[in-house]
Amino acid sequence: MNESYKLYGWPGSGSFAIQVALEELGVPYERIWVAREPAAIERFRELNPTGRSPALALPDATIMFESAAILIHLAATHPGAHLAPMPGTVAHARFLQWMIFLSANVYETALRIYYSERYSTRGAADAEPIAAKATADFIAHLELVERHLAPHVLGAAYSIADVYLYMLASWYPGDKAAFQARLPKLARLVQILAPRPSILKTEADHAA
Ligand SMILES: N[C@@H](CCC(=O)N[C@@H](CS)C(=O)NCC(=O)O)C(=O)O
């Protein structure tokens, strides 16, 4: 059996949070950048039918897609790393709630911002108003999370939900200073997380 994980993605995409988790677990993994050309994406679809980033090959070669599911799985299979509360506890229920909220709402609005032409039968003709509405929705979803940060998503305890939120917040396309002024607790969380070696390493890889 292949002992290591294989992480598929591309710079600036959802593979960021998965790479941070793998770094924190200290498990062997190979990071594979998928080329963005249509032919390469078609080949990638043979492994990952969504053709999207991220996808993770588990040590037994099973391919997983969906970022929140991958993070939840990595946390559950490495309980000693404390990336999430113990499954079955109330704290874990909260963890699941925020992971799915972030995936279904914040990530979803980010996709509407960056791929706005896909959300209308008129394609690019409607892209501008779709992106504007998505940007407003993105901020509104983060404002809801902001009201519960203390300083982490789960209060005093760090979890991989914080990294997921860190990544998603970094995708805000507008004026970063105004964004942070509007979301001061989120800005503080970003400051807390930024020096983590796992984040520094992943930031460097995604910037290279
Ligand atoms: N719900 C998926 C969304 C994945 C997704 O759409 N990722 C973006 C990059 S962040 C992507 O692959 N975009 C390329 C495309 O849609 O063509 C997840 O959470 O993993």
The ligand as an SDF file (V2000), in Angstrom:
LIG
                    3D

 20 19  0  0  0  0  0  0  0  0999 V2000
  -17.2990   22.4780   -3.0980 N   0  0  0  0  0  0  0  0  0  0  0  0
  -15.9770   22.2710   -3.6030 C   0  0  0  0  0  0  0  0  0  0  0  0
  -15.6000   23.4630   -4.4690 C   0  0  0  0  0  0  0  0  0  0  0  0
  -14.2670   23.2250   -5.1590 C   0  0  0  0  0  0  0  0  0  0  0  0
  -13.9870   24.3000   -6.2040 C   0  0  0  0  0  0  0  0  0  0  0  0
  -14.8970   24.7550   -6.9350 O   0  0  0  0  0  0  0  0  0  0  0  0
  -12.7280   24.7000   -6.2930 N   0  0  0  0  0  0  0  0  0  0  0  0
  -12.3400   25.7110   -7.2590 C   0  0  0  0  0  0  0  0  0  0  0  0
  -10.9870   26.3000   -6.8720 C   0  0  0  0  0  0  0  0  0  0  0  0
  -10.9940   27.0260   -5.2720 S   0  0  0  0  0  0  0  0  0  0  0  0
  -12.1760   25.0930   -8.6320 C   0  0  0  0  0  0  0  0  0  0  0  0
  -11.8000   23.9350   -8.7350 O   0  0  0  0  0  0  0  0  0  0  0  0
  -12.4140   25.8600   -9.6830 N   0  0  0  0  0  0  0  0  0  0  0  0
  -12.1840   25.4400  -11.0360 C   0  0  0  0  0  0  0  0  0  0  0  0
  -13.4420   25.2750  -11.7970 C   0  0  0  0  0  0  0  0  0  0  0  0
  -14.5420   25.2880  -11.2200 O   0  0  0  0  0  0  0  0  0  0  0  0
  -13.3260   25.1430  -13.0050 O   0  0  0  0  0  0  0  0  0  0  0  0
  -15.0000   22.0800   -2.4320 C   0  0  0  0  0  0  0  0  0  0  0  0
  -15.2680   22.5940   -1.3490 O   0  0  0  0  0  0  0  0  0  0  0  0
  -13.9850   21.3760   -2.5940 O   0  0  0  0  0  0  0  0  0  0  0  0
  1  2  1  0
  2  3  1  0
  2 18  1  0
  3  4  1  0
  4  5  1  0
  5  6  2  0
  5  7  1  0
  7  8  1  0
  8  9  1  0
  8 11  1  0
  9 10  1  0
 11 12  2  0
 11 13  1  0
 13 14  1  0
 14 15  1  0
 15 16  2  0
 15 17  1  0
 18 19  2  0
 18 20  1  0
M  END
$$$$
